[in-house]
Amino acid sequence: MTGVTAGPERRSLEPLAQLSRQIDSACVGAVQPLELAAILEAEGLTDKVVRERYGQDSVFECAQLLYAMVPHRASPKPFVVPGPQSPSWQNLLRGVIYLLPALWTPHALAVSGGVYEGAGLGLLVATLFGWGWMQGMAYLGYVVLSSNQVEAHRRLRAVGLGAAAFSVLVAAALATAVHQDVPQVMLATAGISLYLAAATTLLVLGREAALLLSALPALAWMAAQLRWPGLVPGGPTSLLFIAVAVPAGFAALPPRAEPRHAGRLPGLSWRAATPHMLYGWLCAACMSLVLLDPFHTRPAGELLGASWSVAPLILSLGLMELQLRHLHAGLRRQSRLMSSLRRIVWRAAGEVGLRCSQYVLVLGAAYAVVGWLVPRLGMTALPAPLLLGHVLMGLALMFSGLLINFAQLRWVLGVWGVALGTQLTQLLHGQDATQAYALGAGVASVLLFFLSALAVRDVRHLG
């Protein structure tokens, strides 16, 4: 009795079997029929052609038969970076958490000079440099989080301390180069960098509530110092210590969860995290060119004084993460529908449009209220291009998150590089910083929109 063979040799000479041999690698590696349906359509097979050649009613039915015909399947790729699986309220809480440092840093660092002087320089280095390495740190933590929370916690602490130390060295070198108070710059950079490391650790581990609670002692201490000046000891240094030490203490607590399964874990690779860090730095550069106004397109300090205008955008990031989470759940539902490939793609595109529109409408409404309210409170009116740029920046960040989850990070980096280049070109030609910012964010939004539309057409991204 002969053994049963697998692969192309098992299939007969019937037309459908011949087709399976022609696309054998796709049949073997497919993890769902939709992948094969997309390949068949890319090969030019329509419902009409499928009915004539293979006797099936649609491309999707043909793909289902091909999927069932070939028994061998490629093993799932290990260590896929998971998205946040926290409750909805935790996603929304993240926007508040991202904004918390803005409440205590001005008082804790006693930033009285310019942004390029003393503690202000340390804050600038830690914030801009930290935007990138926090992305890389989070990536390295998520790589092992679904397999081993204890190892993820250990890795996050090690990477966070290393990144903070490197930030301090960069700040010291920069302070020396521009003749600033090196110890003061290093202290400010160390404090903010250690806070960012602790915050990233807690966020990756899903401890949003702990991070929020850890900010309360610092806020209470600051309120007491402001209410009773001179009576509360320590001054700004004590506030900085409390603001950093309490979150760091929470981050040092090991997770209660045991490893989910044993096995060889991926090694620590900064090379794999580099694209994620670059993404953070590109976004930070686009934002810095308008708020810092290094080309002095407006009166000195005007845009830096308007840096609070990013608050609605930062607060909306929690809503953005929640929308992305619901969006991917909706795309998975669409991929499981028994329908034609074209209808599945159209429904998926509608899901993307709905979620992105909802987010932009909320963010746009928030900035419309800000633009209307500010003059009525006796404050200087914010430039309309600045508010528009913040809305477009939010939309671009949402499209970026969608594409990154589709494993399209390289394309995202290219788009943000183009956006940054557009912004710089406008500034070099004497354009107003707010207008250059709005144009750069608009270019990013449009390009990322088209990339998202193309990505949704590939049904392999939907599952």
Residue, then its C-alpha position, 0 to 999 in steps of 0.5 A: m500500500t503506497g503512502v499518501t503524498a502531499g503537495p503538488e504530486r497529490r493533485s490530479l489533472e483536473p483544471l482546478a488541480q492544475l491551477s493549484r500546481q501553478i500557484d503552489s507556493a501561494c496555496v501552501g503558504a496561505v492562512q485563509p482563502l482570501e489570500l488566494a482570492a487576491i492572488l487569483e484576481a491579480e492573475g486576471l481571473t474574474d468570476k466569469v472566467v472562473r465559471e467557464r474554466y473551473g465551474q465555480d460561481s465566483v473567484f472566492e468559491c474557487a479560492q475556498l476549494l484551492y485552500a481546502m485542496v492543499p493540506h500543507r500550511a506554513s507555520p504561523k510567524p512567531f512573536v508578532v508584535p501584538g496591539p494593545q488588548s486593554p479595556s476601552w477606558q485604558n485606551l482613552l486614558r492614554g491621552v490624559i497620561y501623555l499630557l501629564p508631564a506638561l503639568w509639572t515639568p515647567h515648575a520642576l525644572a524651573v525653566s525661566g530662560g530660553v528653550y535652548e538654555g539650562a534646564g530648557l535645553g535638557l528638557l528639549v533634548a530629552t523630549l525630542f530624543g525620547w520621542g524616537w527611543m520610546q517607540g523603539m523601546a515599546y517595540l522591543g517590549y511588545v515583541v516578547l510581551s505576548s510570550n513572557q511578561v516577566e522577560a518583557h518587563r526585564r527587557l523594558r527596564a534594561v532598554g529604558l535605562g540604557a536609552a536614558a543614559f545615552s540621552v544624558l551623554v548627548a545632552a552633556a555633549l550638546a551643553t558643552a558645545v553651546h557653553q551651557d551649565v552642563p550639570q543643570v542640563m544633565l539633571a533635567t535630561a536625566g529626570i525627563s528621560l527616566y520618567l519617559a522610560a518608566a512611563t513607557t514600561l508601564l504603558v507597554l505592560g498595560r498599567e495605565a492606571a498605575l501610571l496615572l496614580s503615580a503622577l498624583p503625588a507630584l501634582a499634589w506636591m506642586a499644588a502645595q508649593l504654589r499654595w504655600p510658597g516657602l513652607v513646603p521644602g525642597g523647591p523644584t528639585s524635590l518636585l522633580f525627584i517625586a515626579v520621577a521616583v514614584p513612576a519609576g518605583f511602579a515600573a520596577l514592580p515585577p508583573r504578577a502574570e507568569p510566562r504564558h509559554a516557554g520557549r526561545l525568545p527573540g534576542l534584543s536587537w536595536r537594529a529591528a527597533t531602529p525604523h520605529m525610532l526613526y518614525g518617532w524622530l521624524c514626527a518630532a522633527c515636523m512638530s519641532l519646526v513649527l513650535l520652536d520656529p528655528f527660522h524665526t518666521r514669527p516674532a521671538g517666542e510667539l509659537l513656543g508660547a502657543s505650544w499648549s495648542v498641541a494639548p487637544l492633539i495629545l489628548s486625542l491620541g487615546l481616542m486614536e488608539l481606541q479607534l485603531r483597535h476597533l478598526h482592526a477588529g472591524l477589518r477582521r470581521q469583514s475578512r470572515l464574511m462569505s462574500s465576493l472579494r470586491r465586496i469585502v474590500w469595499r466594506a473594509a475601505g468603508e470601515v477605514g473611512l468611518r473610523c478615520s472620519q470619526y476621529v478627525l471630526v472629534l479632533g476638528a471640533a475640539y480645535a474649532v472650539v479652541g480657535w473660537l474660545v481663545p480670543r474671548l478669554g483675552m488670549t492671543a488668537l492662534p494662527a489658523p494654519l497652526l490649528l489646521g496643521h494639528v488636525l492634519m497631523g492627527l489624521a496622518l498619525m492615524f493613517s500611520g498607525l494603520l499602516i504600521n499594523f499592516a507591516q508597512l513601516r518602510w512606506v510610512l517612513g518614506v512619507w514622513g521623510v517627504a513631509l519633513g522635506t516639504q516643510l523644510t523647503q517651505l521654511l528655506h523659501g521664507q514661508d511662515a512656519t505655521q503654513a509650512y507645518a500645515l502643508g507638510a502635515g497635509v502632504a503626509s495625510v494625502l500620501l498616507f491616505f492613498l497608501s492606506a487605500l492600497a493596503v486595504r485592497d490586499v486582503r492579507h492585511l485584513g485578517 
